[in-house]
Amino acid sequence: MAAHSATNPPWTWIAPLVACLVLGLKFSGIIPADAIWVLLLVSVLLGGAVFSAVHHAEILALKLGEPFGSILLAVAVTVIEVGLIVSIMLSGVQGAEGVARDTVYAAVLIVLNGVIGLCLLAGGRRHFEQSFQLLGASSALAVLGTLAAITLILPNFTLAESGPSFSKVQVLVVGAVSLLLWGAFVFTQTIRHRNYFLETPVVGEEVHQHDRPTRTVAQASLALLLVSLGAVILLAKVLSAPLDRAVAYAGLPDAFVGVVIATIVLLPESIAAVKSALQNRLQNSINLAVGSAIASIGLTIPVVAVLSVMLGMKLDLGVSNSAMAMLVLTLFVSTLTLGTGKTTALHGVIHLVIFAVFLLISAVP
């Protein structure tokens, strides 16, 4: 039985505090906003603040226990994602009207193919065959598939508004039902059928335990989590225009900005999911991965829907035909690979192949 201490290393409070200091210097005009060295420093601090936020969310998750921990981590990551999306939408850069769609779509494809694929491949190579709670996984996939179809596919076929967009009434209702469905899933996961999402102990396997953080450590993590999330949102606003210019300079389509954003916010959570799979805790990996994809749609769409109506901004949600095909393929394959309660490395390879094609189509439509 392995134990791990739940503490806050120095970097977890240094990174967000230094980020706040640099932001203060930038907004006060003491340091130049567009200097290369400032943008590089802000990029490094953004990564530090993201990892710091996820660390503090994990500390609070240990205090709360599973599956509350996975939910808290997913919500924290989604807050970061929403902050990045809103920053770019308000900046008015080219392609801002589709950044929410591109980011949410990329998050779903990255989670279900990249993250799940790595988890199944890494876990399958080490443990040959892994098992998880089928009822929990099927419930999560049903919610995710419904949310993805309503928000990313349906806008292409409605008549109230031209183009891949909802009308004002439609987008507000879709935002509301997305939030409602996410809330229903969380209620099921935490109260009604919590046992569907708990890890099933494997006989003969080493159990990894974490010391519960003290009240002082948990309170410090709560404060630092709020600081880190605020720093991420403001740092993202600083980088929104340079990111758009960098993508254009590289000759990539505007939609690739969504892939970059989704990669940034999902990286720490992806690492945690792969670690869990290597420890033969595939249920926790699925909770983290699929839960984050559900939160990405269920929390992001309501926010951008209200924002677009309040500010009179155009909001494109419908994905392209090729993206629609990739989304349908991903959901179909996921129901097969996660539909038996057992997985092998082969299932991981299948998902990673789809992930490679997704990256190709995103860069070269």
Summary of the structure (lengths in Angstrom):
residues: 365
radius of gyration: 20.1
end to end distance: 49.3
largest distance: 60.6
contacts: 1308
relative contact order: 0.22
helix: 76%
strand: 3%
